[in-house]
Amino acid sequence: MRRFFVAIFRYLGVVGCLGLLSCLLIRSYFHMSIPDFKSDPEVEVLILGDSHPLHSISAALLGKSRNDAKSSENYFNTYIDLCLEMPFLPHLKTVILGIGYHTFTVADDLYQDEFPAYMSIYPRLKERDDLRPLAQEVVSSVTRREVMYSYEFGIPFKSCVAEIKKNVIECLFTETTGGTLDVIIDRHYYDNKSACLLPSSFQQGMLRRIVEECKKRNLSLILYNAPVSTQYMERVPQSYRRLTDSLAREYVDDRMVFYLNYTAASLPDSCYRDADHLNEIGINKFTPFLKDTLTCLGIIAE
């Protein structure tokens, strides 16, 4: 009997040590994978939004710029990113904000309530008392709790493990693409019953906050509709074309807020990696054209 209890204690000890090591590794992963903001006096143009500005603008070619757009990001996270980053960019003059025809569907309304989205802002959000009430309003208590315990103590919740699996394992063996045209259009504009998605009042409200924040900081704001393929544009519902263009024009004053719509940009098929994202060839071909436009508007210096 004594040997039995000794064996049990040894087993529990090994399991406990492995569990503790797992927690330490998970905690270290999240602390290392989220870089600290550092003051960058060189940056005058900040690029924000989802995968469309991320995969269509080269910050290096634009000059004095930083591209912090993220795939699938909605305007809540973009607004938080803007508020968190501005104190570290003392010479910031212009924000380029992605605004696609898909932006204002309800498809991404709950993006900020997903584990990776909230984890991306949690570390800095802890230090901003002014932003925490908004986060508590739009992010569920479950997501906030899981992110907090995973970041602080390495607790391996299901969402936490899935995020590490996606970023550490899947990215080593798979190459993510946007998918076929049908898949992209369905994801952006239609539900699982092929009905057109409703417009998102949440996204519209967060856009209003971003515009107000830029005006308060006396920053020029470029509402930027990125190049997409002709095949993609032909499938975009007319209702979302009208809605997006109307919302953009609502804020445009041609002094501090501008709307640059490049969805009809003349680029060959060789410039696209899928129906609505440019590849490296497209980025290098398009960015100088964008830079010339911003220079003509007086947004950036020659």
C-alpha positions, 0 to 999 in steps of 0.5 A: 500500500505504501508503494502505491501511495508513493507511486501516486505522489510521484505521478502527481509530482511529474504531472504538476511539474509538467503543468507548471512548465506548460504555464510558464512556456505559454506565459513566455510565448504571449509576453514575447509575441506581443512587442512593446511600443517604443517611441519612434520619432521618424514615423509621420504616417501610420497605416491601420486597418485590416488585411487590405492596407496591410497587403497593398501599402509598403511603408518603406516605399511610402517613407517615414511610415509604419504599417500596423494593419492586421488581418481581419481587424475591425474598427474597435481594435483599430481605434484602440491601436490608434489610441495606444500608439499615438503617444509613442509617435511624437511626429505623427501627422497622418493616419491611413485607414483601410475602408473597404466595401466589406468593412461595414457588414456584421461579419466582423462585429464580434472580432474584438471578442475573439481571444487573439484580437483582445490579446493583441491589445490587452498588455497596453490596455492595462495601463489605460484607465480611459480605454478600459471602460470601452473594452469592458463594454464591447468585449465579453467577460469570458474573453477578458478573463481568459486573456488575462489569466493566459497572459499573466499566468499561462493558463491553457484555456481552449482558445489560448491553445488554439491561438498557439497552435495556429501561430506556431504549428499551422504557420510552419506547414501551411500558407494562408491565402484568402481563398477562391473568389466565391469563398471571399465574397461569401465570407464578406457579404453573405450569411450561411443561407446566402442572404446578404449580411446586414450593415454594421452599426457597431463598425460605423460607430467605431469609425466615428470615434476614429475620425473624432480622435484624429481631428482632436489630435489634428491628424490628417486622415486618409480613408483608403479603399484598397485595389481589388480585382475586377472580378471581385468588384463585379460581385460586390453588392451595390448596397455596400458600395453605396453605403461605404462611399456615402459613409466616407463622403460624410466625413470628407472635408478635403482639408483634414479628411480625404477619401481615396478609392482605388478599387478600380485601379488599373493593375494587371492580374499578376499584381494580385495574390488573390481576388482582393489582395495585392502580392509583392509585385502589386504592392511595389507597383501601387505604393509609389502611385499612392505616394504621388497622390498623397504628395499632390494633396500636400499630405506628405512632403516630396 
